[in-house]
Amino acid sequence: MEIQTVAIVGLGALGVLFGHPLSKELPEGALRIVADRDRIGRYEREGVYCNGEKCRFHYVAPEEAGNPADPMSLR
């Protein structure tokens, strides 16, 4: 199964580390960063950077309705 959509909950160091390269490879909107509305506002105002490069993320709040991300199993 090919992964089409990805959701990352929280945007700490690991969220940025994994999210930034994924955002470059996946179509726009296929990677969603789940965060509360206050944090989303801060991320949009201040930007999120990985090694000096501004990240382009699509943010969603947990209460927003939408399609779930693809399930993933670690083997």
N, CA, C and O atoms as a DFTB+ gen file, in Angstrom:
300 C
 N C O
     1  1       0.840      -1.177       0.000
     2  2       0.000       0.000       0.000
     3  2       0.887       1.241       0.000
     4  3       1.824       1.344       0.791
     5  1       0.590       2.164      -0.874
     6  2       1.348       3.410      -0.952
     7  2       0.705       4.459      -0.066
     8  3      -0.507       4.666      -0.128
     9  1       1.499       5.120       0.755
    10  2       0.982       6.145       1.653
    11  2       0.667       7.400       0.845
    12  3       1.507       7.894       0.093
    13  1      -0.552       7.907       1.010
    14  2      -1.004       9.099       0.298
    15  2      -1.077      10.320       1.206
    16  3      -0.802      11.438       0.772
    17  1      -1.451      10.104       2.475
    18  2      -1.590      11.210       3.427
    19  2      -0.886      10.865       4.731
    20  3      -0.869       9.714       5.167
    21  1      -0.306      11.894       5.342
    22  2       0.438      11.720       6.594
    23  2      -0.011      12.803       7.557
    24  3      -0.217      13.950       7.161
    25  1      -0.163      12.437       8.824
    26  2      -0.454      13.408       9.875
    27  2       0.629      13.292      10.941
    28  3       0.968      12.195      11.386
    29  1       1.162      14.433      11.341
    30  2       2.136      14.486      12.433
    31  2       1.469      15.261      13.557
    32  3       1.013      16.388      13.364
    33  1       1.416      14.650      14.727
    34  2       0.796      15.300      15.883
    35  2       1.887      15.995      16.667
    36  3       2.770      15.351      17.234
    37  1       1.819      17.321      16.693
    38  2       2.822      18.121      17.390
    39  2       3.984      18.451      16.477
    40  3       4.275      17.732      15.522
    41  1       4.632      19.537      16.787
    42  2       5.719      19.987      15.927
    43  2       6.949      20.315      16.762
    44  3       7.483      21.423      16.722
    45  1       7.375      19.314      17.514
    46  2       8.626      19.456      18.253
    47  2       9.787      19.198      17.308
    48  3       9.625      19.229      16.088
    49  1      10.939      18.948      17.867
    50  2      12.139      18.734      17.053
    51  2      11.955      17.575      16.069
    52  3      12.343      17.686      14.906
    53  1      11.372      16.478      16.521
    54  2      11.195      15.331      15.625
    55  2      10.113      15.581      14.584
    56  3      10.225      15.116      13.450
    57  1       9.069      16.308      14.959
    58  2       8.036      16.650      13.987
    59  2       8.598      17.470      12.840
    60  3       8.268      17.231      11.679
    61  1       9.453      18.442      13.166
    62  2      10.092      19.257      12.129
    63  2      11.086      18.409      11.333
    64  3      11.134      18.492      10.105
    65  1      11.878      17.593      12.035
    66  2      12.895      16.778      11.385
    67  2      12.291      15.839      10.343
    68  3      12.836      15.700       9.247
    69  1      11.171      15.194      10.674
    70  2      10.530      14.278       9.737
    71  2       9.582      15.006       8.788
    72  3       9.458      14.628       7.623
    73  1       8.922      16.036       9.275
    74  2       7.932      16.737       8.469
    75  2       8.518      17.531       7.320
    76  3       7.945      17.556       6.231
    77  1       9.648      18.181       7.545
    78  2      10.224      19.039       6.508
    79  2      10.533      18.274       5.216
    80  3      10.094      18.703       4.149
    81  1      11.269      17.162       5.269
    82  2      11.524      16.438       4.013
    83  2      10.246      15.841       3.414
    84  3      10.106      15.782       2.193
    85  1       9.313      15.400       4.266
    86  2       8.054      14.872       3.739
    87  2       7.278      15.952       2.995
    88  3       6.663      15.673       1.966
    89  1       7.302      17.183       3.504
    90  2       6.561      18.266       2.856
    91  2       7.113      18.571       1.466
    92  3       6.395      19.092       0.613
    93  1       8.363      18.253       1.240
    94  2       8.975      18.477      -0.078
    95  2       8.608      17.379      -1.072
    96  3       8.591      17.611      -2.280
    97  1       8.314      16.183      -0.561
    98  2       8.065      15.024      -1.434
    99  2       6.582      14.764      -1.700
   100  3       6.213      14.274      -2.768
   101  1       5.740      15.095      -0.727
   102  2       4.310      14.821      -0.867
   103  2       3.600      15.987      -1.535
   104  3       4.056      17.127      -1.442
   105  1       2.481      15.712      -2.211
   106  2       1.703      16.811      -2.794
   107  2       1.211      17.755      -1.692
   108  3       1.052      17.344      -0.542
   109  1       0.973      19.010      -2.047
   110  2       0.512      20.000      -1.082
   111  2      -0.772      19.521      -0.403
   112  3      -1.707      19.079      -1.072
   113  1      -0.810      19.611       0.911
   114  2      -1.973      19.184       1.680
   115  2      -1.958      17.722       2.091
   116  3      -2.784      17.304       2.902
   117  1      -1.032      16.934       1.545
   118  2      -0.970      15.511       1.892
   119  2      -0.321      15.289       3.252
   120  3      -0.530      14.250       3.880
   121  1       0.464      16.258       3.708
   122  2       1.062      16.214       5.042
   123  2       0.342      17.233       5.905
   124  3       0.295      18.420       5.581
   125  1      -0.215      16.755       7.006
   126  2      -0.934      17.647       7.922
   127  2      -0.240      17.643       9.275
   128  3       0.112      16.596       9.817
   129  1      -0.055      18.843       9.800
   130  2       0.497      18.999      11.141
   131  2      -0.681      19.304      12.061
   132  3      -1.376      20.303      11.870
   133  1      -0.908      18.455      13.050
   134  2      -2.031      18.615      13.972
   135  2      -1.542      19.378      15.200
   136  3      -0.613      18.950      15.885
   137  1      -2.181      20.509      15.463
   138  2      -1.797      21.344      16.609
   139  2      -3.007      22.160      17.037
   140  3      -3.947      22.338      16.262
   141  1      -2.984      22.660      18.279
   142  2      -4.100      23.489      18.729
   143  2      -4.052      24.842      18.023
   144  3      -3.021      25.230      17.474
   145  1      -5.166      25.546      18.042
   146  2      -5.306      26.780      17.264
   147  2      -4.301      27.862      17.680
   148  3      -3.815      28.606      16.828
   149  1      -3.987      27.957      18.968
   150  2      -3.008      28.954      19.413
   151  2      -1.629      28.687      18.806
   152  3      -0.961      29.609      18.338
   153  1      -1.217      27.440      18.817
   154  2       0.088      27.092      18.241
   155  2       0.083      27.312      16.725
   156  3       1.053      27.820      16.162
   157  1      -1.007      26.929      16.079
   158  2      -1.087      27.140      14.630
   159  2      -0.903      28.621      14.314
   160  3      -0.170      28.977      13.391
   161  1      -1.569      29.483      15.080
   162  2      -1.418      30.920      14.881
   163  2       0.026      31.368      15.032
   164  3       0.523      32.168      14.239
   165  1       0.695      30.849      16.052
   166  2       2.099      31.204      16.275
   167  2       2.990      30.694      15.143
   168  3       3.865      31.416      14.665
   169  1       2.767      29.447      14.715
   170  2       3.559      28.893      13.616
   171  2       3.384      29.720      12.353
   172  3       4.352      29.965      11.632
   173  1       2.157      30.152      12.078
   174  2       1.898      30.932      10.869
   175  2       2.500      32.337      10.957
   176  3       2.982      32.869       9.957
   177  1       2.473      32.929      12.135
   178  2       3.051      34.274      12.310
   179  2       4.580      34.252      12.252
   180  3       5.204      35.039      11.540
   181  1       5.162      33.334      13.017
   182  2       6.616      33.319      13.188
   183  2       7.342      32.430      12.190
   184  3       8.538      32.604      11.953
   185  1       6.627      31.484      11.609
   186  2       7.244      30.513      10.715
   187  2       7.901      29.394      11.489
   188  3       8.204      29.540      12.673
   189  1       8.117      28.292      10.831
   190  2       8.830      27.138      11.390
   191  2       9.996      26.880      10.448
   192  3       9.822      26.858       9.230
   193  1      11.179      26.685      11.010
   194  2      12.393      26.544      10.206
   195  2      13.115      25.244      10.535
   196  3      13.123      24.790      11.679
   197  1      13.715      24.663       9.515
   198  2      14.556      23.470       9.672
   199  2      15.897      23.786       9.014
   200  3      15.969      23.979       7.801
   201  1      16.945      23.836       9.811
   202  2      18.279      24.170       9.312
   203  2      18.278      25.464       8.497
   204  3      18.923      25.549       7.452
   205  1      17.549      26.468       8.984
   206  2      17.510      27.772       8.347
   207  2      16.549      27.900       7.182
   208  3      16.373      28.997       6.653
   209  1      15.927      26.814       6.771
   210  2      14.977      26.829       5.659
   211  2      13.547      26.846       6.197
   212  3      13.193      26.039       7.057
   213  1      12.732      27.764       5.692
   214  2      11.352      27.865       6.162
   215  2      10.550      26.657       5.681
   216  3      10.587      26.297       4.505
   217  1       9.835      26.051       6.603
   218  2       9.002      24.883       6.293
   219  2       7.640      25.345       5.779
   220  3       7.091      26.341       6.249
   221  1       7.112      24.613       4.817
   222  2       5.767      24.881       4.305
   223  2       4.867      23.728       4.760
   224  3       4.829      22.665       4.140
   225  1       4.157      23.965       5.839
   226  2       3.295      22.934       6.405
   227  2       1.837      23.340       6.280
   228  3       1.503      24.524       6.238
   229  1       0.982      22.337       6.221
   230  2      -0.467      22.531       6.255
   231  2      -0.907      22.140       7.671
   232  3      -0.719      21.000       8.095
   233  1      -1.491      23.093       8.390
   234  2      -1.867      22.869       9.785
   235  2      -3.354      22.576       9.913
   236  3      -4.172      23.154       9.198
   237  1      -3.699      21.681      10.823
   238  2      -5.096      21.407      11.153
   239  2      -5.226      21.302      12.665
   240  3      -4.326      20.809      13.345
   241  1      -6.359      21.774      13.184
   242  2      -6.654      21.630      14.611
   243  2      -7.319      20.270      14.832
   244  3      -7.984      19.763      13.929
   245  1      -7.156      19.677      16.001
   246  2      -7.715      18.344      16.252
   247  2      -9.227      18.265      16.063
   248  3      -9.752      17.217      15.686
   249  1      -9.928      19.371      16.323
   250  2     -11.387      19.326      16.224
   251  2     -11.900      19.491      14.793
   252  3     -13.100      19.359      14.555
   253  1     -11.016      19.777      13.842
   254  2     -11.445      19.932      12.456
   255  2     -11.818      18.587      11.857
   256  3     -11.123      17.588      12.039
   257  1     -12.930      18.588      11.141
   258  2     -13.363      17.368      10.451
   259  2     -12.518      17.187       9.199
   260  3     -12.082      18.164       8.590
   261  1     -12.295      15.976       8.832
   262  2     -11.527      15.696       7.618
   263  2     -11.279      14.215       7.487
   264  3     -11.617      13.431       8.374
   265  1     -10.690      13.842       6.384
   266  2     -10.365      12.442       6.163
   267  2      -9.174      12.047       7.024
   268  3      -8.255      12.843       7.216
   269  1      -9.184      10.838       7.538
   270  2      -8.039      10.394       8.347
   271  2      -6.807      10.180       7.492
   272  3      -6.905       9.955       6.286
   273  1      -5.648      10.251       8.126
   274  2      -4.397       9.930       7.445
   275  2      -4.361       8.422       7.197
   276  3      -5.085       7.659       7.837
   277  1      -3.524       8.013       6.278
   278  2      -3.389       6.592       5.972
   279  2      -2.835       5.845       7.181
   280  3      -1.947       6.349       7.869
   281  1      -3.356       4.641       7.443
   282  2      -2.816       3.855       8.551
   283  2      -1.413       3.365       8.169
   284  3      -1.110       3.142       6.996
   285  1      -0.587       3.208       9.173
   286  2       0.776       2.761       8.937
   287  2       1.134       1.688       9.947
   288  3       0.860       1.824      11.139
   289  1       1.742       0.633       9.465
   290  2       2.194      -0.381      10.401
   291  2       3.715      -0.449      10.345
   292  3       4.310      -0.421       9.268
   293  1       4.322      -0.537      11.493
   294  2       5.778      -0.675      11.566
   295  2       6.104      -2.146      11.696
   296  3       5.648      -2.821      12.619
   297  1       6.889      -2.628      10.772
   298  2       7.231      -4.051      10.795
   299  2       8.678      -4.230      11.086
   300  3       9.160      -5.361      11.148
